[in-house]
Amino acid sequence: MNTFSFATAGILAAALLTSLSVNAATSNTKTDVTPRGMSCQEFVDLNPQTMAPVAFWVLNEDEDFKGGDYVTFDETVTTAVPLAVEICKKHPQSELTKIKDEIKKELSK
């Protein structure tokens, strides 16, 4: 083998080892965070683009409104998300689903 092929083999071996070690490290540290168990602090720490879908899920999950009513996505984006962030900053240890009634009470005003 020439020097080039030794270098190529070394680079491929290093890449494979790095890939395996990164995969092993991330598989041990993965946590599943769903809106069901999400804390207010986790909600505040979310990327702002993901706040609206999470808030929409929380506000409409397991709801049985008369006549098929629900909190619309537009209302969630414009009103519920800023309200949820405000309430969550006051109570960062609360579970997001626990403040749902407080958010809905403010939205109905």
Secondary structure in CASP SS format (residue, H / E / C, confidence):
PFRMAT SS
TARGET T0000
AUTHOR 0000-0000-0000
METHOD secondary structure of the structure
MODEL  1
M C 1.00
N C 1.00
T H 1.00
F H 1.00
S H 1.00
F H 1.00
A H 1.00
T H 1.00
A H 1.00
G H 1.00
I H 1.00
L H 1.00
A H 1.00
A H 1.00
A H 1.00
L H 1.00
L H 1.00
T H 1.00
S H 1.00
L H 1.00
S H 1.00
V H 1.00
N H 1.00
A H 1.00
A H 1.00
T H 1.00
S H 1.00
N H 1.00
T H 1.00
K C 1.00
T C 1.00
D C 1.00
V C 1.00
T C 1.00
P H 1.00
R H 1.00
G H 1.00
M C 1.00
S E 1.00
C H 1.00
Q H 1.00
E H 1.00
F H 1.00
V H 1.00
D C 1.00
L C 1.00
N C 1.00
P H 1.00
Q H 1.00
T H 1.00
M H 1.00
A H 1.00
P H 1.00
V H 1.00
A H 1.00
F H 1.00
W H 1.00
V H 1.00
L H 1.00
N H 1.00
E C 1.00
D C 1.00
E C 1.00
D C 1.00
F C 1.00
K H 1.00
G H 1.00
G H 1.00
D C 1.00
Y C 1.00
V C 1.00
T C 1.00
F H 1.00
D H 1.00
E H 1.00
T H 1.00
V H 1.00
T H 1.00
T H 1.00
A H 1.00
V H 1.00
P H 1.00
L H 1.00
A H 1.00
V H 1.00
E H 1.00
I H 1.00
C H 1.00
K H 1.00
K H 1.00
H C 1.00
P C 1.00
Q C 1.00
S C 1.00
E E 1.00
L H 1.00
T H 1.00
K H 1.00
I H 1.00
K H 1.00
D H 1.00
E H 1.00
I H 1.00
K H 1.00
K H 1.00
E H 1.00
L H 1.00
S C 1.00
K C 1.00
END
